[in-house]
Amino acid sequence: MSINPVADVKPFKTMWKIKVKVIRLWKQYSAAGGETIEMVLCDVKGAKIHASVKRELVAKFDHFLRQGHSLMLINFVVTHSCGSYRTTNHAYRISFLSTTRVRPCEQLPESLSGFEPVKFKEVLDDIIGQIIKISHLEHVNVNGKETEKISLQLRNSDDDKLPVVLWGKFACDVNEAMQVRDEHCTILVLRFGKIKEWKEERSVSNAYNVSELGLNLPMIEVLKFTDSLPKDDLPLAIVESKYAAIANGVSDKDDFFTHTPRKTIAQMKETKQVEKCILMCTIAGIDSDMGWFYLSCKVCSKKVLTVPAVNDDDGNDDDDLKHTYYCVKCEAYNPVTVPRYKLHLVVLDNTSNTKLMVFDNLAVQLVNKPCLQIAGPSDKVEFEETNVLPPVLNTIIGKTCQ
């Protein structure tokens, strides 16, 4: 099994194999998810992706994962990258399985850091700028706890300005460094920062223990940036901090078609909650990156996992990696499997567009063919998970459905 580029990793299967460097690692705690391990991984081409180890697997993988180490990862889940905070611009993220394999490999280049500074107006998570304004260190109350805060303003080589607010240890470190600085020009590098938008204006802050910060770092990017700054010898300004503005007797058929409210896609997006409604939409396409079917256990009908074969040591990076199937519910390897539809439809109406996930029983009504007839039996030697859409599925594109 050859090594896959990080840029090619997509959700339609789990048997991926990537060689990456852990450029950032931290542990995170939330009431809902408990303690997890979070990482940013980078391959030799510089492509980055976020990876997570959920709480029940932390003990299993903790001793394998270290920041700066290069690893081979085999067999993992790929899902959409979403939420209010994203560490990379990859459309997807990685989640470890209990069957994920982690192996050391030859160290990727020391210079491979994944650092990609961009213009302030396009900022994602890595920024570099000259500190031109700084406030005094403050002690403020946040959620009942006292913490430190400092406000900065950065400028880039185009003389664009960007507000930055640092909290806790980051604020203390910058305040102390600025007190004893010798350099007239101080360059701040912030990695994996958190972007905020207010009235179309962007600002950046550190994100818990995720971010990394440095001043006048010995990096090629810092030297190039310093040389590109306007030659105006702008002095550092000490400023005041700005606080941020923080029905009985109705049949099931009548209940659905008569008493269920109609909604447009735009109206559904506005409510941002699960509700029963009727949506009239046209199928515009199928998201092939998510795949179009899955394999289920014939006994319990649950989705099976594709996992490396138990006795496969995968000694050669270029060898085919043998795999098998595992049913979590039945706790059985190589169960009898059946392919079933799972279509990710792109739909639209005259107000907006969205995606709908349609499972086997409804997909059969759209396609008019069972999944087994298209995918073929899963015990065939040539059977392989794929995101290539068979031509018959294209026949549902353009259909208007209720």
TORMAR-52237 format. One line per field, with one value per residue (C-alpha): x, y, z. Coordinates in nm, 2 decimals. Each point is the difference from the previous one (the first is absolute). Layout:
BEGIN
c1 = X / ...
c2 = Y / ...
c3 = Z / ...
//
This chain:
BEGIN
c1 = 0.00 / 0.16 / 0.01 / -0.28 / 0.05 / -0.18 / -0.17 / -0.17 / -0.15 / -0.38 / -0.28 / -0.11 / 0.22 / 0.22 / 0.29 / 0.23 / 0.37 / 0.19 / 0.35 / -0.01 / 0.18 / -0.18 / 0.05 / -0.23 / -0.15 / -0.21 / -0.25 / -0.34 / -0.28 / -0.37 / -0.31 / -0.14 / 0.30 / 0.23 / 0.38 / 0.10 / 0.33 / 0.00 / 0.27 / 0.10 / 0.17 / 0.21 / 0.13 / 0.31 / -0.19 / -0.10 / -0.37 / -0.15 / -0.30 / -0.14 / -0.02 / -0.18 / 0.03 / -0.33 / 0.01 / -0.05 / 0.31 / 0.23 / 0.17 / 0.06 / 0.17 / 0.14 / 0.35 / 0.03 / -0.07 / 0.26 / 0.03 / 0.28 / 0.00 / -0.07 / -0.25 / -0.18 / -0.38 / -0.21 / -0.38 / -0.19 / -0.33 / -0.02 / -0.28 / -0.09 / 0.20 / -0.26 / -0.07 / 0.10 / 0.38 / 0.20 / 0.37 / 0.05 / -0.17 / -0.04 / -0.37 / 0.03 / 0.15 / 0.12 / -0.14 / 0.19 / -0.17 / 0.08 / 0.15 / 0.21 / 0.37 / 0.27 / 0.36 / 0.32 / 0.17 / 0.30 / 0.00 / -0.15 / 0.22 / 0.06 / -0.10 / -0.35 / -0.21 / -0.31 / 0.03 / -0.20 / -0.02 / -0.27 / -0.14 / -0.19 / -0.32 / 0.03 / 0.13 / -0.08 / 0.21 / 0.37 / 0.09 / 0.32 / 0.01 / 0.19 / -0.13 / -0.08 / -0.24 / -0.02 / -0.22 / 0.10 / -0.05 / -0.35 / -0.15 / -0.36 / -0.28 / -0.11 / -0.26 / 0.06 / 0.38 / 0.26 / 0.24 / 0.25 / -0.07 / 0.20 / -0.10 / 0.23 / -0.02 / 0.21 / 0.08 / 0.13 / 0.21 / -0.30 / -0.05 / -0.34 / -0.09 / -0.13 / -0.12 / 0.13 / -0.12 / 0.21 / -0.11 / 0.16 / 0.36 / 0.02 / -0.08 / 0.26 / 0.27 / -0.05 / -0.02 / 0.33 / 0.18 / -0.11 / 0.13 / 0.35 / 0.02 / 0.31 / -0.13 / -0.17 / -0.22 / -0.18 / -0.15 / -0.27 / -0.07 / -0.33 / -0.09 / -0.34 / -0.17 / -0.37 / -0.17 / -0.29 / -0.22 / -0.20 / -0.17 / 0.21 / 0.33 / 0.23 / 0.20 / 0.21 / 0.06 / 0.17 / -0.21 / 0.04 / 0.31 / -0.02 / 0.19 / 0.38 / 0.16 / 0.34 / 0.18 / 0.28 / 0.04 / 0.31 / -0.21 / 0.06 / -0.36 / 0.06 / 0.32 / -0.18 / -0.29 / 0.22 / 0.17 / -0.33 / -0.14 / -0.03 / 0.32 / -0.16 / 0.14 / -0.35 / 0.03 / -0.19 / -0.31 / -0.13 / -0.38 / -0.31 / -0.17 / -0.33 / -0.26 / -0.17 / -0.39 / -0.07 / -3.44 / -0.24 / -0.17 / 0.23 / 0.15 / 0.38 / -0.04 / -0.21 / 0.23 / 0.29 / -0.15 / -0.26 / 0.10 / 0.38 / 0.13 / 0.17 / 0.35 / 0.25 / 0.37 / 0.07 / -0.27 / 0.14 / 0.35 / -0.14 / -0.16 / 0.32 / -0.18 / -0.15 / -0.37 / -0.25 / -0.08 / -0.06 / 0.28 / -0.05 / 0.35 / 0.18 / 0.30 / 0.29 / 0.28 / 0.16 / 0.30 / 0.23 / 0.26 / -0.22 / -0.05 / -0.33 / -0.04 / 0.12 / 0.03 / -0.23 / 0.00 / -0.27 / -0.08 / -0.05 / -0.02 / 0.26 / 0.29 / 0.32 / 0.35 / 0.27 / 0.31 / 0.35 / 0.03 / 0.10 / 0.31 / 0.12 / 0.32 / 0.01 / 0.38 / 0.03 / -0.14 / -0.09 / -0.15 / -0.38 / -0.14 / -0.24 / -0.32 / -0.30 / -0.34 / -0.11 / -0.35 / 0.02 / -0.35 / 0.05 / 0.37 / 0.09 / 0.26 / -0.10 / -0.38 / -0.22 / -0.05 / -0.25 / 0.05 / -0.25 / -0.06 / 0.11 / -0.04 / 0.11 / -0.23 / 0.06 / -0.35 / -0.13 / -0.32 / -0.06 / 0.13 / 0.33 / 0.18 / 0.10 / 0.09 / -0.22 / 0.12 / -0.23 / 0.03 / -0.07 / -0.38 / -0.07 / 0.29 / -0.15 / -0.31 / 0.20 / 0.23 / -0.25 / 0.28 / 0.14 / 0.35 / 0.11 / -0.09 / 0.23 / 0.29 / 0.00 / 0.06 / 0.26 / 0.17 / 0.14 / 0.38 / -0.01 / -0.25 / 0.14 / -0.14 / -0.01 / -0.13 / -0.05 / -0.37 / -0.15 / -0.19 / -0.34 / 0.02 / 0.02 / -0.35 / -0.14 / 0.17 / -0.26 / -0.29 / -0.23 / -0.11 / -0.22
c2 = 0.00 / 0.32 / 0.32 / 0.24 / 0.38 / 0.18 / 0.22 / -0.32 / -0.13 / 0.00 / -0.17 / -0.27 / -0.26 / -0.07 / -0.19 / 0.30 / -0.01 / 0.33 / 0.11 / 0.32 / 0.21 / 0.12 / 0.37 / 0.08 / -0.22 / 0.09 / -0.16 / 0.15 / -0.04 / 0.06 / -0.10 / -0.18 / -0.18 / -0.03 / 0.01 / -0.04 / 0.02 / 0.26 / 0.03 / 0.18 / -0.23 / 0.10 / -0.22 / 0.05 / 0.22 / 0.24 / -0.10 / 0.02 / -0.17 / -0.01 / -0.33 / -0.10 / -0.29 / -0.03 / -0.06 / -0.38 / -0.04 / 0.25 / -0.26 / -0.22 / 0.26 / 0.25 / -0.15 / -0.02 / 0.37 / 0.27 / 0.35 / 0.01 / -0.37 / -0.16 / -0.28 / -0.24 / -0.01 / -0.28 / -0.05 / 0.29 / 0.19 / 0.32 / 0.24 / 0.36 / 0.27 / 0.24 / 0.21 / 0.35 / -0.08 / -0.18 / -0.04 / -0.07 / 0.08 / -0.37 / -0.09 / -0.31 / -0.12 / -0.33 / -0.20 / -0.30 / -0.34 / -0.27 / -0.19 / 0.30 / -0.09 / 0.25 / -0.08 / 0.20 / 0.07 / 0.19 / 0.36 / 0.25 / 0.31 / 0.22 / 0.30 / -0.14 / 0.22 / 0.06 / 0.37 / 0.20 / 0.37 / 0.18 / 0.35 / 0.13 / 0.02 / -0.37 / -0.12 / -0.36 / -0.10 / 0.09 / 0.38 / 0.20 / 0.37 / 0.29 / 0.12 / 0.37 / 0.05 / -0.17 / 0.06 / -0.04 / -0.35 / -0.03 / -0.24 / -0.06 / -0.23 / -0.27 / -0.25 / 0.06 / -0.04 / 0.27 / -0.01 / 0.22 / 0.18 / 0.22 / 0.17 / 0.04 / 0.14 / -0.16 / 0.12 / -0.19 / 0.09 / 0.16 / 0.22 / -0.18 / 0.00 / -0.29 / 0.02 / -0.29 / -0.08 / -0.24 / -0.17 / -0.17 / -0.12 / 0.13 / 0.35 / -0.02 / -0.13 / 0.27 / 0.27 / -0.12 / -0.03 / 0.35 / 0.15 / -0.12 / 0.01 / 0.13 / 0.00 / 0.30 / -0.22 / -0.29 / -0.27 / -0.23 / -0.34 / -0.16 / -0.35 / -0.16 / 0.32 / 0.05 / 0.24 / 0.23 / 0.22 / 0.29 / 0.24 / -0.14 / 0.07 / -0.28 / -0.04 / -0.30 / -0.14 / -0.31 / -0.32 / -0.16 / -0.22 / -0.06 / 0.31 / 0.05 / 0.35 / 0.14 / 0.34 / 0.06 / -0.38 / -0.11 / -0.11 / 0.07 / 0.13 / 0.25 / 0.14 / 0.03 / 0.17 / 0.25 / 0.09 / 0.06 / 0.25 / 0.37 / 0.19 / 0.26 / -0.10 / 0.01 / 0.03 / -0.23 / 0.17 / -0.08 / 0.02 / -0.06 / -0.34 / -0.02 / -0.23 / -0.22 / 0.02 / -0.30 / -2.47 / -0.26 / -0.22 / 0.09 / -0.27 / -0.02 / 0.09 / 0.31 / 0.09 / 0.01 / 0.15 / 0.22 / 0.11 / 0.01 / 0.35 / 0.08 / 0.15 / 0.13 / -0.08 / 0.36 / -0.03 / -0.33 / 0.16 / 0.29 / -0.22 / -0.20 / -0.28 / -0.34 / 0.02 / -0.19 / 0.18 / -0.06 / 0.12 / 0.02 / -0.01 / -0.11 / -0.24 / 0.20 / -0.26 / -0.26 / 0.06 / -0.28 / 0.09 / -0.15 / -0.32 / -0.14 / -0.33 / -0.18 / -0.36 / -0.13 / -0.32 / -0.23 / -0.12 / 0.33 / 0.25 / 0.22 / 0.16 / -0.21 / 0.14 / -0.06 / -0.09 / -0.13 / -0.38 / -0.12 / -0.19 / 0.27 / 0.17 / 0.23 / -0.02 / 0.18 / 0.35 / -0.09 / -0.34 / -0.05 / 0.02 / -0.29 / 0.09 / -0.16 / 0.11 / 0.02 / 0.04 / 0.19 / -0.11 / -0.37 / 0.02 / -0.21 / 0.01 / -0.07 / 0.00 / -0.05 / 0.35 / 0.17 / 0.34 / 0.26 / 0.35 / 0.32 / 0.28 / 0.36 / 0.20 / 0.36 / 0.15 / 0.35 / 0.20 / 0.36 / 0.13 / -0.18 / -0.34 / -0.26 / -0.37 / -0.29 / -0.34 / -0.28 / -0.36 / -0.33 / -0.02 / 0.35 / -0.02 / -0.31 / 0.20 / 0.26 / -0.23 / -0.29 / -0.25 / -0.17 / 0.09 / -0.36 / 0.00 / 0.30 / -0.06 / -0.38 / -0.25 / 0.11 / -0.34 / 0.06 / 0.01 / 0.32 / 0.17 / 0.33 / 0.31 / 0.28 / 0.35 / -0.04 / 0.03 / -0.26 / 0.15 / -0.12 / 0.24 / 0.29 / -0.07 / 0.15 / 0.33 / 0.26 / -0.18 / 0.22 / -0.17 / 0.07
c3 = 0.00 / -0.11 / 0.21 / -0.06 / -0.01 / 0.28 / -0.27 / -0.14 / 0.32 / -0.01 / 0.20 / -0.25 / 0.17 / 0.30 / -0.14 / -0.06 / 0.07 / 0.05 / 0.11 / 0.20 / 0.25 / 0.32 / -0.02 / 0.29 / 0.28 / 0.31 / 0.23 / 0.03 / 0.25 / -0.05 / 0.20 / -0.29 / -0.14 / 0.30 / -0.05 / -0.36 / -0.19 / -0.28 / -0.27 / -0.31 / -0.25 / -0.30 / -0.29 / -0.21 / -0.25 / 0.28 / 0.00 / 0.35 / 0.17 / 0.35 / 0.19 / 0.32 / 0.24 / 0.20 / 0.38 / 0.00 / -0.23 / 0.17 / 0.22 / -0.30 / -0.22 / 0.25 / 0.02 / -0.39 / -0.07 / 0.06 / -0.15 / -0.26 / -0.07 / -0.34 / -0.02 / -0.23 / 0.06 / -0.14 / 0.01 / 0.14 / -0.05 / -0.20 / 0.07 / -0.10 / 0.18 / 0.15 / 0.30 / 0.12 / 0.02 / -0.27 / 0.01 / -0.37 / -0.33 / -0.08 / -0.07 / 0.22 / 0.33 / 0.13 / 0.29 / 0.14 / 0.02 / 0.25 / -0.30 / -0.12 / -0.03 / 0.10 / -0.10 / 0.02 / -0.33 / -0.13 / 0.12 / -0.24 / -0.06 / 0.30 / -0.20 / -0.06 / 0.23 / -0.21 / 0.07 / -0.26 / 0.08 / -0.20 / -0.04 / 0.30 / -0.21 / -0.08 / 0.33 / 0.10 / 0.29 / -0.05 / 0.02 / 0.00 / 0.06 / 0.15 / 0.34 / -0.04 / 0.30 / 0.34 / 0.31 / 0.36 / 0.15 / 0.16 / 0.24 / -0.10 / 0.12 / -0.25 / 0.09 / 0.37 / -0.03 / 0.00 / -0.30 / -0.18 / -0.32 / -0.23 / -0.33 / -0.30 / -0.35 / -0.28 / -0.34 / -0.31 / -0.29 / -0.18 / 0.32 / 0.07 / 0.37 / 0.21 / 0.36 / 0.23 / 0.35 / 0.21 / 0.32 / 0.29 / -0.03 / -0.35 / 0.12 / 0.28 / -0.23 / -0.25 / 0.26 / 0.16 / -0.33 / -0.11 / 0.33 / -0.06 / -0.38 / -0.17 / -0.36 / -0.14 / -0.22 / 0.18 / -0.22 / 0.14 / -0.14 / 0.12 / -0.12 / 0.03 / 0.12 / 0.04 / -0.24 / 0.10 / -0.22 / 0.12 / -0.24 / -0.29 / 0.19 / 0.09 / 0.31 / 0.13 / 0.34 / 0.14 / 0.03 / 0.34 / 0.00 / -0.38 / -0.12 / -0.02 / 0.02 / -0.05 / -0.03 / -0.25 / -0.06 / -0.20 / -0.30 / -0.37 / -0.02 / 0.27 / -0.16 / -0.34 / 0.17 / 0.18 / -0.32 / -0.17 / 0.26 / -0.09 / 0.08 / 0.22 / 0.35 / 0.15 / 0.38 / 0.24 / 0.14 / 0.35 / -0.01 / 0.23 / -0.04 / -0.18 / 0.14 / -0.25 / -0.03 / 0.11 / -0.77 / 0.10 / -0.26 / -0.28 / -0.22 / -0.04 / -0.37 / 0.08 / 0.29 / -0.24 / -0.32 / 0.15 / 0.35 / -0.04 / -0.07 / -0.33 / 0.02 / -0.25 / 0.04 / 0.11 / 0.27 / 0.12 / 0.04 / 0.19 / 0.27 / 0.06 / 0.17 / -0.07 / -0.09 / -0.21 / -0.32 / -0.37 / -0.23 / -0.38 / -0.17 / -0.31 / 0.01 / -0.14 / 0.06 / 0.23 / 0.22 / -0.11 / 0.25 / 0.27 / -0.20 / -0.11 / 0.20 / 0.31 / 0.10 / 0.27 / 0.20 / -0.13 / 0.35 / 0.19 / -0.30 / 0.16 / -0.20 / 0.01 / 0.03 / -0.26 / 0.21 / -0.07 / 0.01 / 0.34 / -0.12 / -0.25 / 0.11 / -0.30 / -0.01 / -0.34 / -0.05 / -0.36 / 0.07 / -0.03 / 0.35 / 0.06 / 0.17 / 0.15 / 0.14 / 0.36 / 0.15 / 0.33 / 0.11 / -0.07 / 0.10 / -0.30 / -0.27 / -0.36 / 0.05 / -0.30 / -0.15 / -0.22 / -0.18 / 0.08 / -0.14 / 0.19 / -0.25 / 0.09 / -0.23 / -0.09 / -0.03 / -0.08 / -0.03 / -0.11 / 0.34 / 0.07 / 0.00 / 0.26 / 0.03 / 0.10 / 0.10 / -0.13 / 0.12 / -0.17 / 0.02 / -0.14 / -0.24 / -0.16 / -0.07 / -0.18 / -0.20 / -0.05 / 0.04 / 0.32 / 0.09 / -0.03 / -0.37 / -0.06 / 0.24 / -0.04 / 0.28 / 0.26 / 0.00 / -0.35 / -0.02 / -0.20 / 0.24 / 0.13 / 0.17 / -0.25 / -0.05 / -0.37 / -0.07 / -0.23 / -0.30 / 0.12 / 0.30 / -0.23 / -0.12 / 0.33 / -0.06 / -0.11 / 0.17 / 0.21 / 0.32 / 0.30
//
